[in-house]
Amino acid sequence: MNQTDTVKPPYSAIADIYDEVMHDVDYETWTDYIDEIILQHHPYATDILELACGTGTMALSLEELDCYHITATDGSADMIRIAREKANQVNSEIDFLTMNFLDINVHKTFDIVFMVFDSVNYLHKDDEFIKLHNEVKKVLKPGGIFVYDFTTPRNSRKAIRFLNNDSKAVEGRFRYHRESSFDGKTRIHTNRFIIQYLNPSDSSVRSTTEEIHRQKIYTKEEIESIIQQTDFTILQAYDGFELKPAHQKSLRITMVLQ
Ligand SMILES: C[S@@+](CC[C@H](N)C(=O)[O-])C[C@H]1O[C@@H](n2cnc3c(N)ncnc32)[C@H](O)[C@@H]1O
């Protein structure tokens, strides 16, 4: 699977198979974890904005709890197209919008703004990180909180083993192959997806496209230092999916800011 017809922007060609690529991710447990954090830090929260919501799985799962009014946004129109299709199937009331999280434009304010699954790792520069915090501040109600997770260098080094050469095929629909690498010096984690869409009748290849995702991997200290340059204070830095403090060996850290 080396020859590709086109190289597409991140999260465009992959949108149609994203949920299959992520089929091992336990979004329900992740939703419960975000709900726990909300109960812990802002128990009367009702209005929620999700940034980088992808195909909307988390927002739809959160809506099932019947406690929140949710707006969910993503920079990729293709991911939002899939999110809306899923929302229509369950008569969801979530407002799904295509939006760059560095230019948040909604005529509403929120108790909680959150983003999950290392979406902040798509920010490669400190000033972009600061801009994200400033944008979120504009749409938070007084006392509101901002929750996001990031993945650590330790996680990238470990994850390469199962991410690199990951592949899957669904006859009559698609095949994908992932190459994953981590450069410890630049701390750039690269995932290259080669996607073949197949003809339903005989599984012959209809088109082959490629997407490259590059994430910058930060340490806890680097993220804390960036936050110090914003108007937010850190309420907690949690380890993984626990309500316990993050530490030097944490693979994923969830920040709760006010
Ligand atoms: C790893 S996916 C996570 C998606 C979703 N949160 C999930 O858990 O499945 C990262 C998402 O971040 C989005 N993204 C990356 N940069 C963005 C930006 N500047 N503005 C808005 N969304 C962005 C991508 O389109 C993609 O959907």
The ligand as a Tripos MOL2 file, in Angstrom:
@<TRIPOS>MOLECULE
LIG
   27    29     1     0     0
SMALL
NO_CHARGES

@<TRIPOS>ATOM
      1 C1         -7.2590   12.5750   17.8570 C.3       1 LIG1
      2 S1         -8.6500   13.3640   17.1250 S.3       1 LIG1
      3 C2         -9.7550   13.3560   18.5360 C.3       1 LIG1
      4 C3        -11.1910   13.5060   18.1240 C.3       1 LIG1
      5 C4        -12.1920   13.2700   19.2440 C.3       1 LIG1
      6 N1        -11.9780   14.1830   20.3430 N.3       1 LIG1
      7 C5        -12.1410   11.8420   19.7220 C.2       1 LIG1
      8 O1        -11.8920   11.6380   20.9150 O.co2     1 LIG1
      9 O2        -12.3590   10.9310   18.9310 O.co2     1 LIG1
     10 C6         -8.1270   15.0530   17.0290 C.3       1 LIG1
     11 C7         -9.1840   15.9950   16.4880 C.3       1 LIG1
     12 O3         -8.6800   17.3300   16.6110 O.3       1 LIG1
     13 C8         -9.1730   18.0750   15.5210 C.3       1 LIG1
     14 N2         -8.3460   19.2710   15.3770 N.ar      1 LIG1
     15 C9         -7.0070   19.3340   15.2120 C.ar      1 LIG1
     16 N3         -6.6150   20.6280   15.1280 N.ar      1 LIG1
     17 C10        -7.7390   21.3850   15.2720 C.ar      1 LIG1
     18 C11        -8.0020   22.7890   15.3000 C.ar      1 LIG1
     19 N4         -7.0160   23.6940   15.1530 N.pl3     1 LIG1
     20 N5         -9.2720   23.1960   15.4880 N.ar      1 LIG1
     21 C12       -10.2870   22.3060   15.6540 C.ar      1 LIG1
     22 N6        -10.0970   20.9700   15.6210 N.ar      1 LIG1
     23 C13        -8.8430   20.5090   15.4410 C.ar      1 LIG1
     24 C14        -9.0940   17.1100   14.3510 C.3       1 LIG1
     25 O4         -9.9070   17.5170   13.2600 O.3       1 LIG1
     26 C15        -9.5330   15.8070   15.0110 C.3       1 LIG1
     27 O5        -10.9150   15.5900   14.8610 O.3       1 LIG1
@<TRIPOS>BOND
     1     1     2 1
     2     2     3 1
     3     2    10 1
     4     3     4 1
     5     4     5 1
     6     5     6 1
     7     5     7 1
     8     7     8 2
     9     7     9 1
    10    10    11 1
    11    11    12 1
    12    11    26 1
    13    12    13 1
    14    13    14 1
    15    13    24 1
    16    14    15 ar
    17    14    23 ar
    18    15    16 ar
    19    16    17 ar
    20    17    18 ar
    21    17    23 ar
    22    18    19 1
    23    18    20 ar
    24    20    21 ar
    25    21    22 ar
    26    22    23 ar
    27    24    25 1
    28    24    26 1
    29    26    27 1
@<TRIPOS>SUBSTRUCTURE
     1 LIG1         1 GROUP 0 **** ****
